[in-house]
């Protein structure tokens, strides 16, 4: 799945740094599409040897990048949106 548009992708085993999503045109070699990406981890990466990446949604040169398979990135985005809506509703009284 593309982390930017949440659409299903058919990809080869290896992605070049210049690979883009055929649906939204966004970069695919990004932290948000990597299996090591974690919002709760230090530097948002579970790979301890990976260098810090300033931008998580732009193509990078990380040597540890592995495209995440089977993880629904859109689910976490939906959960975040729902949490923000509940928070807004809480303070609208």
Biopython code that builds the backbone (N, CA, C, O; Angstrom):
import numpy as np
from Bio.PDB.StructureBuilder import StructureBuilder

atoms = [
    (1, "UNK", "N", (0.829, -1.186, 0.000)),
    (1, "UNK", "CA", (0.000, 0.000, 0.000)),
    (1, "UNK", "C", (0.871, 1.246, 0.000)),
    (1, "UNK", "O", (1.913, 1.293, 0.654)),
    (2, "UNK", "N", (0.438, 2.236, -0.729)),
    (2, "UNK", "CA", (1.128, 3.519, -0.721)),
    (2, "UNK", "C", (0.727, 4.264, 0.557)),
    (2, "UNK", "O", (-0.458, 4.402, 0.857)),
    (3, "UNK", "N", (1.716, 4.734, 1.296)),
    (3, "UNK", "CA", (1.435, 5.451, 2.539)),
    (3, "UNK", "C", (0.813, 6.821, 2.281)),
    (3, "UNK", "O", (0.185, 7.394, 3.171)),
    (4, "UNK", "N", (0.982, 7.341, 1.085)),
    (4, "UNK", "CA", (0.477, 8.680, 0.791)),
    (4, "UNK", "C", (-0.972, 8.680, 0.301)),
    (4, "UNK", "O", (-1.741, 9.577, 0.648)),
    (5, "UNK", "N", (-1.351, 7.681, -0.502)),
    (5, "UNK", "CA", (-2.722, 7.670, -1.033)),
    (5, "UNK", "C", (-3.525, 6.446, -0.581)),
    (5, "UNK", "O", (-4.714, 6.344, -0.879)),
    (6, "UNK", "N", (-2.883, 5.521, 0.135)),
    (6, "UNK", "CA", (-3.529, 4.322, 0.686)),
    (6, "UNK", "C", (-4.093, 3.391, -0.375)),
    (6, "UNK", "O", (-5.049, 2.662, -0.113)),
    (7, "UNK", "N", (-3.517, 3.408, -1.560)),
    (7, "UNK", "CA", (-3.984, 2.505, -2.616)),
    (7, "UNK", "C", (-3.031, 1.332, -2.754)),
    (7, "UNK", "O", (-1.838, 1.441, -2.473)),
    (8, "UNK", "N", (-3.578, 0.217, -3.188)),
    (8, "UNK", "CA", (-2.817, -1.018, -3.337)),
    (8, "UNK", "C", (-1.797, -0.887, -4.466)),
    (8, "UNK", "O", (-2.083, -0.283, -5.500)),
    (9, "UNK", "N", (-0.608, -1.454, -4.265)),
    (9, "UNK", "CA", (0.469, -1.390, -5.248)),
    (9, "UNK", "C", (0.967, -2.786, -5.596)),
    (9, "UNK", "O", (0.973, -3.682, -4.753)),
    (10, "UNK", "N", (1.379, -2.959, -6.834)),
    (10, "UNK", "CA", (2.097, -4.155, -7.251)),
    (10, "UNK", "C", (3.522, -3.710, -7.513)),
    (10, "UNK", "O", (3.787, -2.978, -8.467)),
    (11, "UNK", "N", (4.446, -4.156, -6.660)),
    (11, "UNK", "CA", (5.824, -3.699, -6.791)),
    (11, "UNK", "C", (6.773, -4.872, -6.933)),
    (11, "UNK", "O", (6.455, -5.999, -6.556)),
    (12, "UNK", "N", (7.944, -4.588, -7.485)),
    (12, "UNK", "CA", (9.008, -5.572, -7.558)),
    (12, "UNK", "C", (9.655, -5.683, -6.182)),
    (12, "UNK", "O", (9.310, -4.941, -5.262)),
    (13, "UNK", "N", (10.582, -6.602, -6.050)),
    (13, "UNK", "CA", (11.245, -6.786, -4.766)),
    (13, "UNK", "C", (12.053, -5.560, -4.370)),
    (13, "UNK", "O", (12.119, -5.216, -3.189)),
    (14, "UNK", "N", (12.664, -4.902, -5.335)),
    (14, "UNK", "CA", (13.500, -3.747, -5.047)),
    (14, "UNK", "C", (12.915, -2.499, -5.689)),
    (14, "UNK", "O", (12.436, -2.537, -6.823)),
    (15, "UNK", "N", (12.957, -1.408, -4.963)),
    (15, "UNK", "CA", (12.491, -0.117, -5.470)),
    (15, "UNK", "C", (13.684, 0.811, -5.638)),
    (15, "UNK", "O", (14.569, 0.856, -4.783)),
    (16, "UNK", "N", (13.706, 1.539, -6.720)),
    (16, "UNK", "CA", (14.754, 2.553, -6.838)),
    (16, "UNK", "C", (14.327, 3.768, -6.018)),
    (16, "UNK", "O", (13.152, 3.912, -5.678)),
    (17, "UNK", "N", (15.263, 4.623, -5.709)),
    (17, "UNK", "CA", (14.962, 5.827, -4.948)),
    (17, "UNK", "C", (14.026, 6.739, -5.706)),
    (17, "UNK", "O", (13.331, 7.555, -5.101)),
    (18, "UNK", "N", (13.995, 6.616, -7.018)),
    (18, "UNK", "CA", (13.174, 7.485, -7.865)),
    (18, "UNK", "C", (11.795, 6.905, -8.166)),
    (18, "UNK", "O", (11.028, 7.517, -8.910)),
    (19, "UNK", "N", (11.462, 5.746, -7.611)),
    (19, "UNK", "CA", (10.167, 5.109, -7.873)),
    (19, "UNK", "C", (9.027, 5.977, -7.341)),
    (19, "UNK", "O", (9.120, 6.555, -6.258)),
    (20, "UNK", "N", (7.959, 6.056, -8.119)),
    (20, "UNK", "CA", (6.790, 6.841, -7.716)),
    (20, "UNK", "C", (5.527, 5.993, -7.793)),
    (20, "UNK", "O", (5.467, 5.016, -8.540)),
    (21, "UNK", "N", (4.538, 6.370, -7.028)),
    (21, "UNK", "CA", (3.248, 5.682, -7.017)),
    (21, "UNK", "C", (2.516, 5.982, -8.323)),
    (21, "UNK", "O", (2.419, 7.144, -8.717)),
    (22, "UNK", "N", (2.001, 4.956, -9.000)),
    (22, "UNK", "CA", (1.280, 5.197, -10.244)),
    (22, "UNK", "C", (-0.075, 5.893, -10.029)),
    (22, "UNK", "O", (-0.661, 6.413, -10.978)),
    (23, "UNK", "N", (-0.562, 5.901, -8.802)),
    (23, "UNK", "CA", (-1.863, 6.500, -8.511)),
    (23, "UNK", "C", (-1.755, 7.977, -8.130)),
    (23, "UNK", "O", (-2.475, 8.818, -8.668)),
    (24, "UNK", "N", (-0.850, 8.285, -7.198)),
    (24, "UNK", "CA", (-0.768, 9.668, -6.704)),
    (24, "UNK", "C", (0.498, 10.403, -7.142)),
    (24, "UNK", "O", (0.590, 11.621, -6.990)),
    (25, "UNK", "N", (1.468, 9.675, -7.681)),
    (25, "UNK", "CA", (2.711, 10.304, -8.119)),
    (25, "UNK", "C", (3.685, 10.589, -6.996)),
    (25, "UNK", "O", (4.725, 11.205, -7.226)),
    (26, "UNK", "N", (3.371, 10.155, -5.789)),
    (26, "UNK", "CA", (4.249, 10.374, -4.642)),
    (26, "UNK", "C", (5.424, 9.412, -4.642)),
    (26, "UNK", "O", (5.356, 8.335, -5.234)),
    (27, "UNK", "N", (6.488, 9.802, -3.983)),
    (27, "UNK", "CA", (7.668, 8.945, -3.866)),
    (27, "UNK", "C", (7.310, 7.673, -3.099)),
    (27, "UNK", "O", (6.488, 7.702, -2.182)),
    (28, "UNK", "N", (7.939, 6.548, -3.487)),
    (28, "UNK", "CA", (7.695, 5.287, -2.792)),
    (28, "UNK", "C", (8.824, 4.904, -1.847)),
    (28, "UNK", "O", (8.588, 4.205, -0.862)),
    (29, "UNK", "N", (10.043, 5.347, -2.126)),
    (29, "UNK", "CA", (11.194, 5.026, -1.271)),
    (29, "UNK", "C", (11.235, 6.039, -0.130)),
    (29, "UNK", "O", (12.158, 6.848, -0.034)),
    (30, "UNK", "N", (10.221, 5.981, 0.731)),
    (30, "UNK", "CA", (10.083, 6.916, 1.853)),
    (30, "UNK", "C", (9.945, 6.139, 3.157)),
    (30, "UNK", "O", (9.549, 4.973, 3.164)),
    (31, "UNK", "N", (10.270, 6.790, 4.237)),
    (31, "UNK", "CA", (10.184, 6.143, 5.557)),
    (31, "UNK", "C", (8.789, 5.577, 5.815)),
    (31, "UNK", "O", (8.654, 4.477, 6.351)),
    (32, "UNK", "N", (7.778, 6.308, 5.446)),
    (32, "UNK", "CA", (6.405, 5.901, 5.742)),
    (32, "UNK", "C", (6.011, 4.605, 5.029)),
    (32, "UNK", "O", (5.044, 3.959, 5.430)),
    (33, "UNK", "N", (6.736, 4.216, 3.985)),
    (33, "UNK", "CA", (6.482, 2.968, 3.274)),
    (33, "UNK", "C", (7.417, 1.845, 3.718)),
    (33, "UNK", "O", (7.340, 0.737, 3.189)),
    (34, "UNK", "N", (8.283, 2.112, 4.665)),
    (34, "UNK", "CA", (9.283, 1.132, 5.094)),
    (34, "UNK", "C", (8.760, 0.276, 6.239)),
    (34, "UNK", "O", (8.001, 0.750, 7.085)),
    (35, "UNK", "N", (9.169, -0.980, 6.259)),
    (35, "UNK", "CA", (8.728, -1.879, 7.338)),
    (35, "UNK", "C", (9.315, -1.484, 8.684)),
    (35, "UNK", "O", (8.796, -1.900, 9.719)),
    (36, "UNK", "N", (10.384, -0.692, 8.700)),
    (36, "UNK", "CA", (10.998, -0.258, 9.949)),
    (36, "UNK", "C", (10.389, 1.036, 10.495)),
    (36, "UNK", "O", (10.730, 1.452, 11.602)),
    (37, "UNK", "N", (9.504, 1.669, 9.748)),
    (37, "UNK", "CA", (8.902, 2.922, 10.190)),
    (37, "UNK", "C", (7.964, 2.668, 11.366)),
    (37, "UNK", "O", (7.120, 1.773, 11.324)),
    (38, "UNK", "N", (8.127, 3.469, 12.408)),
    (38, "UNK", "CA", (7.264, 3.378, 13.576)),
    (38, "UNK", "C", (7.147, 4.756, 14.201)),
    (38, "UNK", "O", (8.161, 5.389, 14.496)),
    (39, "UNK", "N", (5.954, 5.216, 14.403)),
    (39, "UNK", "CA", (5.727, 6.534, 14.978)),
    (39, "UNK", "C", (6.256, 6.610, 16.406)),
    (39, "UNK", "O", (6.673, 7.675, 16.861)),
    (40, "UNK", "N", (6.238, 5.491, 17.107)),
    (40, "UNK", "CA", (6.634, 5.489, 18.512)),
    (40, "UNK", "C", (8.117, 5.221, 18.747)),
    (40, "UNK", "O", (8.601, 5.404, 19.864)),
    (41, "UNK", "N", (8.844, 4.795, 17.728)),
    (41, "UNK", "CA", (10.265, 4.480, 17.888)),
    (41, "UNK", "C", (11.126, 5.739, 17.863)),
    (41, "UNK", "O", (10.714, 6.778, 17.348)),
    (42, "UNK", "N", (12.331, 5.628, 18.428)),
    (42, "UNK", "CA", (13.301, 6.723, 18.384)),
    (42, "UNK", "C", (13.615, 7.039, 16.923)),
    (42, "UNK", "O", (13.887, 6.130, 16.139)),
    (43, "UNK", "N", (13.579, 8.288, 16.558)),
    (43, "UNK", "CA", (13.773, 8.739, 15.176)),
    (43, "UNK", "C", (12.753, 8.132, 14.217)),
    (43, "UNK", "O", (12.941, 8.169, 13.001)),
    (44, "UNK", "N", (11.673, 7.575, 14.764)),
    (44, "UNK", "CA", (10.588, 6.962, 14.002)),
    (44, "UNK", "C", (11.065, 5.796, 13.142)),
    (44, "UNK", "O", (10.502, 5.521, 12.082)),
    (45, "UNK", "N", (12.113, 5.114, 13.612)),
    (45, "UNK", "CA", (12.674, 3.989, 12.869)),
    (45, "UNK", "C", (13.079, 2.882, 13.831)),
    (45, "UNK", "O", (13.727, 3.133, 14.847)),
    (46, "UNK", "N", (12.692, 1.655, 13.501)),
    (46, "UNK", "CA", (13.028, 0.508, 14.339)),
    (46, "UNK", "C", (14.418, -0.042, 14.037)),
    (46, "UNK", "O", (14.923, -0.876, 14.789)),
    (47, "UNK", "N", (15.045, 0.408, 12.953)),
    (47, "UNK", "CA", (16.389, -0.025, 12.591)),
    (47, "UNK", "C", (17.395, 0.881, 13.303)),
    (47, "UNK", "O", (17.505, 2.057, 12.955)),
    (48, "UNK", "N", (18.126, 0.366, 14.286)),
    (48, "UNK", "CA", (19.017, 1.219, 15.080)),
    (48, "UNK", "C", (20.212, 1.788, 14.307)),
    (48, "UNK", "O", (20.782, 2.797, 14.724)),
    (49, "UNK", "N", (20.596, 1.171, 13.205)),
    (49, "UNK", "CA", (21.749, 1.647, 12.438)),
    (49, "UNK", "C", (21.381, 2.674, 11.378)),
    (49, "UNK", "O", (22.264, 3.299, 10.790)),
    (50, "UNK", "N", (20.109, 2.853, 11.133)),
    (50, "UNK", "CA", (19.674, 3.780, 10.086)),
    (50, "UNK", "C", (19.967, 5.221, 10.484)),
    (50, "UNK", "O", (19.827, 5.604, 11.645)),
    (51, "UNK", "N", (20.375, 6.009, 9.493)),
    (51, "UNK", "CA", (20.634, 7.422, 9.738)),
    (51, "UNK", "C", (19.319, 8.183, 9.867)),
    (51, "UNK", "O", (18.300, 7.787, 9.301)),
    (52, "UNK", "N", (19.358, 9.281, 10.619)),
    (52, "UNK", "CA", (18.178, 10.113, 10.801)),
    (52, "UNK", "C", (17.736, 10.688, 9.458)),
    (52, "UNK", "O", (18.559, 11.183, 8.688)),
    (53, "UNK", "N", (16.438, 10.621, 9.181)),
    (53, "UNK", "CA", (15.861, 11.195, 7.966)),
    (53, "UNK", "C", (14.971, 12.361, 8.383)),
    (53, "UNK", "O", (14.032, 12.191, 9.161)),
    (54, "UNK", "N", (15.267, 13.513, 7.872)),
    (54, "UNK", "CA", (14.514, 14.707, 8.242)),
    (54, "UNK", "C", (13.066, 14.641, 7.737)),
    (54, "UNK", "O", (12.136, 14.986, 8.466)),
    (55, "UNK", "N", (12.886, 14.207, 6.520)),
    (55, "UNK", "CA", (11.553, 14.152, 5.932)),
    (55, "UNK", "C", (11.138, 12.698, 5.748)),
    (55, "UNK", "O", (11.838, 11.928, 5.091)),
    (56, "UNK", "N", (10.011, 12.325, 6.320)),
    (56, "UNK", "CA", (9.537, 10.939, 6.246)),
    (56, "UNK", "C", (8.689, 10.661, 5.010)),
    (56, "UNK", "O", (8.422, 9.502, 4.695)),
    (57, "UNK", "N", (8.260, 11.714, 4.304)),
    (57, "UNK", "CA", (7.384, 11.524, 3.153)),
    (57, "UNK", "C", (8.032, 11.901, 1.824)),
    (57, "UNK", "O", (7.339, 12.068, 0.820)),
    (58, "UNK", "N", (9.357, 12.035, 1.813)),
    (58, "UNK", "CA", (10.115, 12.329, 0.589)),
    (58, "UNK", "C", (11.160, 11.237, 0.389)),
    (58, "UNK", "O", (11.631, 10.632, 1.353)),
    (59, "UNK", "N", (11.517, 10.992, -0.862)),
    (59, "UNK", "CA", (12.493, 9.956, -1.184)),
    (59, "UNK", "C", (13.803, 10.200, -0.437)),
    (59, "UNK", "O", (14.231, 11.341, -0.266)),
    (60, "UNK", "N", (14.432, 9.106, 0.004)),
    (60, "UNK", "CA", (15.695, 9.217, 0.728)),
    (60, "UNK", "C", (16.665, 8.129, 0.260)),
    (60, "UNK", "O", (16.321, 7.292, -0.574)),
    (61, "UNK", "N", (17.868, 8.156, 0.804)),
    (61, "UNK", "CA", (18.915, 7.221, 0.411)),
    (61, "UNK", "C", (19.163, 6.139, 1.468)),
    (61, "UNK", "O", (20.243, 5.548, 1.492)),
    (62, "UNK", "N", (18.214, 5.876, 2.316)),
    (62, "UNK", "CA", (18.400, 4.912, 3.394)),
    (62, "UNK", "C", (18.710, 3.518, 2.826)),
    (62, "UNK", "O", (17.973, 2.994, 1.992)),
    (63, "UNK", "N", (19.807, 2.941, 3.295)),
    (63, "UNK", "CA", (20.220, 1.609, 2.838)),
    (63, "UNK", "C", (19.411, 0.489, 3.475)),
    (63, "UNK", "O", (19.453, -0.648, 3.003)),
    (64, "UNK", "N", (18.680, 0.789, 4.532)),
    (64, "UNK", "CA", (17.916, -0.226, 5.243)),
    (64, "UNK", "C", (16.459, -0.292, 4.798)),
    (64, "UNK", "O", (15.681, -1.060, 5.364)),
    (65, "UNK", "N", (16.082, 0.483, 3.812)),
    (65, "UNK", "CA", (14.695, 0.531, 3.358)),
    (65, "UNK", "C", (14.234, -0.834, 2.855)),
    (65, "UNK", "O", (14.892, -1.456, 2.021)),
    (66, "UNK", "N", (13.096, -1.288, 3.373)),
    (66, "UNK", "CA", (12.422, -2.494, 2.904)),
    (66, "UNK", "C", (10.946, -2.128, 2.805)),
    (66, "UNK", "O", (10.339, -1.710, 3.791)),
    (67, "UNK", "N", (10.370, -2.284, 1.614)),
    (67, "UNK", "CA", (8.976, -1.889, 1.440)),
    (67, "UNK", "C", (8.089, -2.721, 2.352)),
    (67, "UNK", "O", (8.197, -3.947, 2.395)),
    (68, "UNK", "N", (7.227, -2.054, 3.066)),
    (68, "UNK", "CA", (6.333, -2.701, 4.015)),
    (68, "UNK", "C", (5.235, -3.441, 3.275)),
    (68, "UNK", "O", (4.508, -2.855, 2.473)),
    (69, "UNK", "N", (5.119, -4.727, 3.549)),
    (69, "UNK", "CA", (4.076, -5.536, 2.921)),
    (69, "UNK", "C", (3.088, -5.982, 3.981)),
    (69, "UNK", "O", (3.485, -6.450, 5.048)),
    (70, "UNK", "N", (1.821, -5.842, 3.697)),
    (70, "UNK", "CA", (0.792, -6.322, 4.599)),
    (70, "UNK", "C", (0.426, -5.393, 5.729)),
    (70, "UNK", "O", (-0.490, -5.686, 6.498)),
    (71, "UNK", "N", (1.125, -4.274, 5.848)),
    (71, "UNK", "CA", (0.779, -3.323, 6.908)),
    (71, "UNK", "C", (-0.125, -2.267, 6.310)),
    (71, "UNK", "O", (0.240, -1.624, 5.326)),
    (72, "UNK", "N", (-1.281, -2.081, 6.880)),
    (72, "UNK", "CA", (-2.242, -1.096, 6.377)),
    (72, "UNK", "C", (-1.915, 0.265, 6.962)),
    (72, "UNK", "O", (-2.299, 0.575, 8.090)),
    (73, "UNK", "N", (-1.214, 1.063, 6.203)),
    (73, "UNK", "CA", (-0.864, 2.409, 6.658)),
    (73, "UNK", "C", (-2.107, 3.254, 6.791)),
    (73, "UNK", "O", (-2.188, 4.117, 7.665)),
    (74, "UNK", "N", (-3.092, 3.009, 5.916)),
    (74, "UNK", "CA", (-4.313, 3.807, 5.966)),
    (74, "UNK", "C", (-5.054, 3.606, 7.282)),
    (74, "UNK", "O", (-5.740, 4.514, 7.750)),
    (75, "UNK", "N", (-4.923, 2.424, 7.884)),
    (75, "UNK", "CA", (-5.574, 2.179, 9.158)),
    (75, "UNK", "C", (-5.075, 3.115, 10.239)),
    (75, "UNK", "O", (-5.865, 3.636, 11.027)),
    (76, "UNK", "N", (-3.777, 3.331, 10.284)),
    (76, "UNK", "CA", (-3.237, 4.233, 11.292)),
    (76, "UNK", "C", (-3.668, 5.670, 11.018)),
    (76, "UNK", "O", (-3.894, 6.437, 11.954)),
    (77, "UNK", "N", (-3.782, 6.035, 9.756)),
    (77, "UNK", "CA", (-4.246, 7.379, 9.411)),
    (77, "UNK", "C", (-5.709, 7.555, 9.816)),
    (77, "UNK", "O", (-6.101, 8.616, 10.301)),
    (78, "UNK", "N", (-6.509, 6.515, 9.617)),
    (78, "UNK", "CA", (-7.916, 6.569, 10.013)),
    (78, "UNK", "C", (-8.050, 6.661, 11.532)),
    (78, "UNK", "O", (-8.880, 7.408, 12.050)),
    (79, "UNK", "N", (-7.226, 5.896, 12.231)),
    (79, "UNK", "CA", (-7.262, 5.939, 13.696)),
    (79, "UNK", "C", (-6.894, 7.332, 14.203)),
    (79, "UNK", "O", (-7.508, 7.835, 15.143)),
    (80, "UNK", "N", (-5.905, 7.946, 13.587)),
    (80, "UNK", "CA", (-5.488, 9.284, 13.983)),
    (80, "UNK", "C", (-6.613, 10.283, 13.734)),
    (80, "UNK", "O", (-6.892, 11.129, 14.583)),
    (81, "UNK", "N", (-7.261, 10.188, 12.577)),
    (81, "UNK", "CA", (-8.361, 11.094, 12.255)),
    (81, "UNK", "C", (-9.518, 10.916, 13.238)),
    (81, "UNK", "O", (-10.119, 11.895, 13.682)),
    (82, "UNK", "N", (-9.829, 9.659, 13.577)),
    (82, "UNK", "CA", (-10.904, 9.394, 14.533)),
    (82, "UNK", "C", (-10.564, 9.940, 15.914)),
    (82, "UNK", "O", (-11.427, 10.495, 16.594)),
    (83, "UNK", "N", (-9.322, 9.786, 16.326)),
    (83, "UNK", "CA", (-8.903, 10.298, 17.632)),
    (83, "UNK", "C", (-8.997, 11.822, 17.672)),
    (83, "UNK", "O", (-9.447, 12.393, 18.665)),
    (84, "UNK", "N", (-8.577, 12.473, 16.602)),
    (84, "UNK", "CA", (-8.668, 13.931, 16.545)),
    (84, "UNK", "C", (-10.117, 14.403, 16.551)),
    (84, "UNK", "O", (-10.437, 15.423, 17.163)),
    (85, "UNK", "N", (-10.996, 13.665, 15.871)),
    (85, "UNK", "CA", (-12.420, 14.020, 15.860)),
    (85, "UNK", "C", (-13.020, 13.892, 17.257)),
    (85, "UNK", "O", (-13.770, 14.760, 17.703)),
    (86, "UNK", "N", (-12.682, 12.795, 17.945)),
    (86, "UNK", "CA", (-13.182, 12.611, 19.312)),
    (86, "UNK", "C", (-12.667, 13.708, 20.240)),
    (86, "UNK", "O", (-13.399, 14.182, 21.109)),
    (87, "UNK", "N", (-11.430, 14.105, 20.061)),
    (87, "UNK", "CA", (-10.859, 15.175, 20.874)),
    (87, "UNK", "C", (-11.564, 16.493, 20.600)),
    (87, "UNK", "O", (-11.875, 17.235, 21.532)),
    (88, "UNK", "N", (-11.817, 16.792, 19.334)),
    (88, "UNK", "CA", (-12.552, 18.011, 18.977)),
    (88, "UNK", "C", (-13.959, 17.994, 19.561)),
    (88, "UNK", "O", (-14.435, 18.999, 20.089)),
    (89, "UNK", "N", (-14.628, 16.831, 19.460)),
    (89, "UNK", "CA", (-15.983, 16.704, 19.999)),
    (89, "UNK", "C", (-15.994, 16.902, 21.522)),
    (89, "UNK", "O", (-16.948, 17.449, 22.076)),
    (90, "UNK", "N", (-14.956, 16.465, 22.172)),
    (90, "UNK", "CA", (-14.862, 16.594, 23.622)),
    (90, "UNK", "C", (-14.843, 18.070, 24.053)),
    (90, "UNK", "O", (-15.430, 18.425, 25.075)),
    (91, "UNK", "N", (-14.169, 18.922, 23.275)),
    (91, "UNK", "CA", (-14.029, 20.310, 23.655)),
    (91, "UNK", "C", (-15.041, 21.250, 22.983)),
    (91, "UNK", "O", (-14.954, 22.465, 23.159)),
    (92, "UNK", "N", (-15.992, 20.709, 22.222)),
    (92, "UNK", "CA", (-17.002, 21.541, 21.546)),
    (92, "UNK", "C", (-18.169, 21.904, 22.447)),
    (92, "UNK", "O", (-18.985, 22.744, 22.070)),
    (93, "UNK", "N", (-18.274, 21.319, 23.589)),
    (93, "UNK", "CA", (-19.416, 21.549, 24.478)),
    (93, "UNK", "C", (-19.579, 22.992, 24.683)),
    (93, "UNK", "O", (-20.484, 23.416, 25.402)),
]
sb = StructureBuilder()
sb.init_structure("model")
sb.init_model(0)
sb.init_chain("A")
sb.init_seg("    ")
for serial, (resi, resn, name, xyz) in enumerate(atoms, 1):
    if name == "N":
        sb.init_residue(resn, " ", resi, " ")
    sb.init_atom(name, np.array(xyz, "f"), 0.0, 1.0, " ", f" {name:<3s}", serial, name[0])
structure = sb.get_structure()
